[in-house]
């Protein structure tokens, strides 16, 4: 009420069908058998309606991976499925991406990738490029295969002391949460996320690229095409882009790059000739190309 926030959905669970959430644990998970989940969803719907919150829909079940999300939703009886407006799933294992996508579509449900972090590399290092490339791999794979309406990173800000102690690179920003210094560091994962989120915006249309390391998003109203390419190889890559399928392909592509030595820097424009352009993608880098003047 104070902030004018409207809650569209409520998920009563967090990774419920697991064997590792037990009493005395450190995190918010809690185990529920699938028949108990169905019972709780029905009770929750009745309680929301009784409180005048009919517009707040139920999402479920925030299972830890896509395989488990499929099994849980398919276990629900018809009444419970009807009460679930949105399927939430975590991306800690991504097998069966397309099956979950097809299940949500066939069931008429909104599909959301509601949590993932990890992608931490092997050692605590704010400047490490490997965690950034791992994060980009997850994003590209989900945008291509899962196609969720939202892709949500869990806990963008992590405690620096905790990350040092665990020798991890979780989070996008590491900050002093133990003291009062307000010190923080932007990691390479922060810039990797920005290579997507700064340029791929709400309402754009995802297009097929034919490349497992690239995603493309088109803003029909603004006539802007965004292409993000991941090169995880230790050597540079010459990438060729064919835009000849558009009625008008624009004059130039503006690259923005994150690499081991760069943080989302803007590079010189690459000319587009006869609907095509070629660009050098640096070793172990992410490059976002922004092309204006596109007509379908």
C-alpha positions in Angstrom: 0.0 0.0 0.0 2.8 2.4 0.9 4.8 1.9 -2.3 1.9 1.2 -4.7 3.2 -2.2 -5.6 0.9 -4.7 -7.3 1.7 -8.3 -6.7 0.8 -10.1 -9.9 1.7 -13.6 -8.7 2.5 -15.4 -5.5 4.5 -18.7 -5.3 4.2 -20.5 -2.0 7.2 -22.7 -2.6 10.9 -22.6 -3.2 12.5 -25.7 -4.7 9.9 -27.9 -2.8 10.5 -31.3 -4.4 14.1 -31.8 -3.2 15.8 -34.0 -0.6 18.1 -31.3 0.8 15.8 -28.7 2.3 15.5 -29.7 6.0 14.8 -28.1 9.4 17.7 -25.9 10.5 18.9 -25.1 7.0 20.3 -21.7 6.1 18.1 -20.9 3.1 14.4 -20.4 2.4 13.8 -23.9 0.8 11.3 -26.3 2.3 10.4 -29.8 1.1 6.8 -30.6 0.1 5.6 -33.7 -1.6 3.8 -33.0 -4.8 0.4 -34.0 -3.4 0.9 -31.7 -0.5 1.8 -28.9 -3.0 -1.5 -29.4 -4.7 -3.4 -29.2 -1.4 -1.6 -26.0 -0.4 -2.3 -24.3 -3.8 -6.0 -24.9 -3.4 -5.9 -23.5 0.2 -3.9 -20.5 -1.0 -6.3 -19.7 -3.8 -9.2 -19.8 -1.3 -7.4 -17.6 1.2 -6.4 -15.0 -1.5 -10.0 -14.8 -2.7 -11.3 -14.4 0.9 -8.9 -11.5 1.4 -10.1 -9.7 -1.7 -6.9 -10.6 -3.7 -8.6 -12.3 -6.6 -6.3 -10.5 -9.0 -3.2 -12.0 -7.5 -2.5 -15.2 -9.4 -0.6 -18.3 -8.2 2.7 -19.3 -9.6 4.4 -22.6 -9.0 6.6 -24.3 -8.0 10.0 -22.7 -8.3 11.6 -26.1 -8.6 15.4 -26.3 -8.8 15.6 -27.4 -12.5 13.5 -27.8 -15.6 13.1 -31.6 -15.3 11.7 -31.3 -11.8 9.5 -28.4 -12.9 7.9 -30.6 -15.6 7.4 -33.5 -13.2 5.8 -31.3 -10.5 3.4 -29.6 -12.8 2.4 -32.8 -14.5 1.7 -34.4 -11.1 -0.9 -31.8 -10.2 -4.6 -32.8 -10.7 -6.7 -30.9 -13.2 -8.1 -28.5 -10.6 -4.7 -27.6 -9.3 -3.3 -27.0 -12.8 -6.2 -24.6 -13.4 -5.3 -22.6 -10.3 -1.6 -22.1 -11.5 -1.4 -19.2 -13.8 2.4 -19.1 -14.2 5.1 -21.8 -14.2 8.2 -20.7 -12.3 11.4 -22.8 -12.7 15.0 -22.4 -11.6 17.8 -23.0 -14.0 20.3 -24.9 -11.9 20.0 -27.7 -14.5 18.7 -26.9 -17.9 17.9 -30.3 -19.6 14.4 -30.5 -21.2 14.3 -26.7 -21.9 12.1 -27.2 -25.0 9.8 -29.7 -23.2 9.1 -27.2 -20.4 8.5 -24.5 -23.0 6.0 -26.7 -24.9 4.3 -27.8 -21.7 3.7 -24.2 -20.6 2.4 -23.2 -24.1 0.1 -26.2 -24.4 -1.2 -25.5 -20.9 -1.8 -21.8 -21.5 0.6 -20.8 -18.7 3.1 -18.0 -18.5 6.6 -19.3 -18.2 9.3 -17.6 -16.1 12.9 -18.5 -15.3 12.6 -17.3 -11.8 16.1 -18.0 -10.3 19.7 -18.8 -11.2 23.1 -17.7 -9.9 26.1 -20.0 -9.9 28.4 -19.5 -12.9 31.1 -18.7 -10.4 34.2 -20.1 -12.1 36.8 -21.7 -9.9 38.3 -18.9 -7.8 37.1 -15.6 -6.2 38.1 -12.9 -8.7 36.1 -9.8 -9.6 37.8 -9.5 -13.0 37.5 -13.2 -14.0 36.0 -13.5 -17.5 35.1 -17.2 -17.2 32.1 -16.7 -14.8 30.8 -14.0 -17.2 31.0 -16.4 -20.1 29.3 -19.1 -18.1 26.5 -16.6 -17.2 26.1 -15.6 -20.9 25.9 -19.3 -21.9 23.0 -19.8 -19.5 21.2 -16.7 -20.8 21.6 -17.5 -24.5 20.6 -21.1 -24.0 17.4 -20.1 -22.2 16.4 -17.3 -24.6 16.8 -19.8 -27.4 15.4 -23.0 -26.0 13.1 -22.0 -23.0 11.9 -18.6 -24.2 10.6 -17.4 -20.8 8.8 -14.0 -20.6 11.2 -13.1 -17.7 14.7 -14.3 -17.0 15.6 -13.5 -13.4 19.1 -13.4 -11.8 19.0 -14.3 -8.1 20.7 -12.1 -5.5 22.6 -9.6 -7.7 24.5 -8.2 -4.7 26.6 -10.7 -2.6 28.6 -10.3 0.5 32.3 -9.8 -0.3 33.5 -11.5 2.9 31.3 -14.5 2.2 32.5 -14.8 -1.3 36.1 -14.6 -0.3 35.6 -17.2 2.4 33.9 -19.6 0.0 36.2 -18.7 -2.9 33.2 -18.0 -5.1 32.1 -15.5 -7.7 28.3 -15.6 -7.1 26.4 -12.3 -7.6 26.9 -9.5 -10.1 28.2 -7.0 -7.4 30.2 -7.9 -4.3 29.7 -5.5 -1.4 30.8 -5.1 2.2 27.7 -6.3 4.0 29.5 -7.0 7.3 30.8 -3.5 8.0 29.9 0.1 7.2 32.3 0.9 4.4 29.7 0.8 1.6 32.5 -0.5 -0.5 31.5 -2.6 -3.5 33.0 -4.0 -6.7 31.3 -4.6 -10.1 32.3 -8.1 -11.3 32.7 -9.2 -14.9 29.3 -10.9 -14.5 27.8 -7.5 -13.9 29.0 -6.4 -17.4 28.1 -9.7 -18.9 24.5 -9.2 -17.7 24.5 -5.7 -19.1 25.6 -6.9 -22.5 22.0 -8.4 -22.6 19.9 -6.3 -20.3 21.1 -2.9 -21.4 20.1 -3.6 -25.0 17.5 -6.3 -25.1 14.4 -4.5 -23.8 10.8 -5.4 -23.0 8.6 -5.8 -26.1 11.4 -6.8 -28.5 10.9 -9.9 -30.5 13.5 -12.7 -30.2 14.6 -14.0 -33.6 16.3 -17.2 -34.6 20.0 -16.8 -35.4 21.0 -20.3 -36.4 24.0 -20.0 -34.0 24.0 -21.5 -30.5 26.3 -18.7 -29.3 24.2 -15.7 -30.5 20.8 -14.2 -29.7 18.9 -11.6 -31.7 16.1 -9.2 -30.6 14.2 -6.9 -32.9 12.3 -3.7 -31.9 9.9 -3.4 -34.7 8.6 0.0 -33.7 12.1 1.6 -33.4 13.6 -0.4 -36.2 16.5 -1.6 -34.0 18.1 -5.0 -34.1 20.3 -6.2 -31.2 22.6 -9.2 -31.6 24.7 -10.6 -28.7 27.5 -13.0 -29.6 29.5 -15.1 -27.1 33.0 -16.2 -28.0 34.4 -18.5 -25.3 37.4 -19.6 -27.3 40.9 -18.5 -26.3 41.3 -17.1 -29.8 39.5 -14.3 -31.7 36.7 -15.3 -34.1 35.6 -13.7 -37.4 31.8 -13.7 -37.3 29.6 -13.1 -40.4 26.1 -11.6 -40.0 23.5 -11.8 -42.8 20.7 -9.3 -42.5 19.6 -9.6 -46.1 16.2 -11.1 -45.0 15.2 -7.6 -43.9 13.7 -5.2 -46.4 16.2 -2.6 -45.1 19.3 -3.6 -43.1 20.7 -0.3 -41.8 24.1 1.3 -42.5 26.3 0.1 -39.7 26.4 -2.1 -36.6 27.7 -0.5 -33.4 29.6 -3.0 -31.2 29.8 -3.1 -27.4 32.3 -5.5 -25.9 33.2 -7.1 -22.6 36.4 -9.2 -22.5 39.2 -10.0 -20.0 40.4 -6.4 -20.4 37.3 -4.5 -21.4 34.0 -3.7 -19.6 31.2 -3.1 -22.1 33.2 -0.6 -24.2 31.7 0.9 -27.4 33.9 0.1 -30.5 34.0 1.7 -33.9 31.0 1.1 -36.1 31.1 -1.8 -38.6 29.7 -0.9 -42.0 26.8 -3.0 -43.4 27.2 -3.7 -47.1 24.4 -5.4 -49.1 22.7 -6.5 -45.9 25.8 -8.2 -44.5 28.7 -7.4 -42.1 31.7 -9.1 -40.7 33.2 -8.4 -37.3 36.0 -9.7 -35.2 34.9 -11.1 -31.8 37.8 -11.0 -29.4 39.0 -14.1 -27.5 36.8 -14.9 -24.5 34.4 -12.0 -25.0 30.8 -10.9 -25.3 29.9 -8.5 -28.1 26.6 -6.8 -28.5 25.8 -5.3 -31.9 23.2 -2.6 -32.2 21.8 -1.9 -35.7 19.4 1.0 -36.4 17.4 1.6 -39.5 16.0 -2.0 -39.8 12.8 -2.6 -41.7 11.1 -6.0 -41.7 
